[in-house]
Amino acid sequence: MRKYLNPLKIRNAIVWMLFVAVFFGFIGEFLESVWLLSLTIILLLIFIVVSFIFWRCPNCKRRLPLRYEKEIELSYAYVCPRCEKRFFDDGTME
């Protein structure tokens, strides 16, 4: 088994960051707070940049699709649609 930087864990972390950004956006809009809206924009930009850099297959290094079928895939593994290698949530690959 080969170790790699785990895109699944990174993706889960930045999706939570996206939820926090949306929450700050709603609160900032409601309170008319410029600094909360600025924080929202910064978090959204971080989400986009990290998605483009780290949401790649550890084997073929090509970008993974932004959507994947959670019902089809196991919750602890993901199969790259291009090279068909399975990589796991613990940072290993078949």
VOPAGU-2260 file (C-alpha; in pm, 1 decimal, decimal comma):
REM VOPAGU-2260
SITE   aa  ch    i         X         Y         Z
SITE  MET   A    0       0,0       0,0       0,0
SITE  ARG   A    1     121,1     345,6     -92,9
SITE  LYS   A    2      76,3     657,0     127,0
SITE  TYR   A    3     -34,2     992,1     -16,1
SITE  LEU   A    4    -185,0    1326,6      80,6
SITE  ASN   A    5    -548,5    1231,2     129,1
SITE  PRO   A    6    -782,6    1429,1    -100,9
SITE  LEU   A    7   -1093,5    1288,7      70,1
SITE  LYS   A    8   -1005,5    1437,7     408,2
SITE  ILE   A    9    -897,6    1766,6     250,5
SITE  ARG   A   10   -1222,5    1780,2      54,4
SITE  ASN   A   11   -1431,7    1715,5     367,6
SITE  ALA   A   12   -1245,9    1989,8     555,9
SITE  ILE   A   13   -1294,5    2250,5     284,8
SITE  VAL   A   14   -1662,7    2160,9     241,2
SITE  TRP   A   15   -1706,0    2241,3     611,6
SITE  MET   A   16   -1519,5    2566,8     544,8
SITE  LEU   A   17   -1773,9    2639,6     270,5
SITE  PHE   A   18   -2061,4    2587,3     516,6
SITE  VAL   A   19   -1894,4    2824,6     763,3
SITE  ALA   A   20   -1848,3    3081,8     485,4
SITE  VAL   A   21   -2218,0    3062,7     393,8
SITE  PHE   A   22   -2313,3    3100,8     760,4
SITE  PHE   A   23   -2086,1    3406,6     796,2
SITE  GLY   A   24   -2235,2    3544,4     475,5
SITE  PHE   A   25   -2589,8    3522,0     609,7
SITE  ILE   A   26   -2493,4    3671,0     945,2
SITE  GLY   A   27   -2288,0    3944,0     775,7
SITE  GLU   A   28   -2574,5    4033,8     544,2
SITE  PHE   A   29   -2823,6    4036,1     832,3
SITE  LEU   A   30   -2599,7    4253,3    1053,5
SITE  GLU   A   31   -2471,3    4456,2     756,6
SITE  SER   A   32   -2116,0    4379,5     868,4
SITE  VAL   A   33   -1848,4    4453,1     609,6
SITE  TRP   A   34   -1580,4    4248,3     788,1
SITE  LEU   A   35   -1802,8    3936,0     802,2
SITE  LEU   A   36   -1881,0    3968,8     433,2
SITE  SER   A   37   -1508,9    4013,8     362,0
SITE  LEU   A   38   -1434,2    3702,3     566,2
SITE  THR   A   39   -1697,1    3516,2     362,1
SITE  ILE   A   40   -1529,5    3615,7      36,1
SITE  ILE   A   41   -1186,7    3512,9     167,1
SITE  LEU   A   42   -1317,8    3172,3     280,4
SITE  LEU   A   43   -1486,3    3117,1     -56,2
SITE  LEU   A   44   -1163,0    3198,6    -239,2
SITE  ILE   A   45    -971,3    2957,3     -13,6
SITE  PHE   A   46   -1232,7    2689,4     -88,2
SITE  ILE   A   47   -1190,3    2737,0    -464,1
SITE  VAL   A   48    -809,6    2741,7    -456,2
SITE  VAL   A   49    -778,8    2436,1    -229,8
SITE  SER   A   50   -1033,9    2248,4    -442,7
SITE  PHE   A   51    -831,9    2308,5    -757,7
SITE  ILE   A   52    -498,2    2220,4    -597,8
SITE  PHE   A   53    -580,2    1915,7    -384,0
SITE  TRP   A   54    -889,5    1751,9    -537,5
SITE  ARG   A   55    -677,5    1529,0    -762,0
SITE  CYS   A   56    -621,5    1157,8    -793,5
SITE  PRO   A   57    -308,9    1056,8    -599,0
SITE  ASN   A   58    -218,7     809,1    -873,8
SITE  CYS   A   59    -268,9     985,1   -1209,2
SITE  LYS   A   60    -267,8    1343,3   -1067,8
SITE  ARG   A   61    -567,1    1442,8   -1280,9
SITE  ARG   A   62    -853,7    1645,4   -1136,3
SITE  LEU   A   63   -1135,2    1445,5    -983,9
SITE  PRO   A   64   -1494,5    1534,3   -1071,0
SITE  LEU   A   65   -1654,8    1781,0    -833,3
SITE  ARG   A   66   -1948,4    1546,8    -779,9
SITE  TYR   A   67   -1927,7    1179,0    -703,6
SITE  GLU   A   68   -2188,3     920,6    -621,2
SITE  LYS   A   69   -2177,8     869,0    -246,0
SITE  GLU   A   70   -2434,3     589,0    -277,0
SITE  ILE   A   71   -2222,6     394,9    -527,1
SITE  GLU   A   72   -1884,4     450,7    -364,5
SITE  LEU   A   73   -1797,4     318,9     -21,7
SITE  SER   A   74   -1777,3     590,2     241,7
SITE  TYR   A   75   -1411,2     514,4     319,7
SITE  ALA   A   76   -1289,9     480,3     -41,4
SITE  TYR   A   77   -1305,7     652,7    -376,1
SITE  VAL   A   78   -1231,4     521,3    -725,4
SITE  CYS   A   79   -1071,8     758,0    -974,9
SITE  PRO   A   80   -1292,6     760,4   -1287,7
SITE  ARG   A   81    -986,6     798,4   -1512,9
SITE  CYS   A   82    -725,2     551,0   -1386,2
SITE  GLU   A   83    -971,7     337,1   -1183,7
SITE  LYS   A   84    -740,4     316,1    -881,3
SITE  ARG   A   85    -911,2     298,6    -543,2
SITE  PHE   A   86    -779,9     525,7    -269,3
SITE  PHE   A   87    -889,6     504,6      89,7
SITE  ASP   A   88    -978,4     743,6     369,6
SITE  ASP   A   89    -673,3     638,1     572,4
SITE  GLY   A   90    -429,4     776,7     311,9
SITE  THR   A   91    -345,0     452,2     132,1
SITE  MET   A   92    -402,0     329,9    -221,2
SITE  GLU   A   93    -446,8      -9,9    -383,6
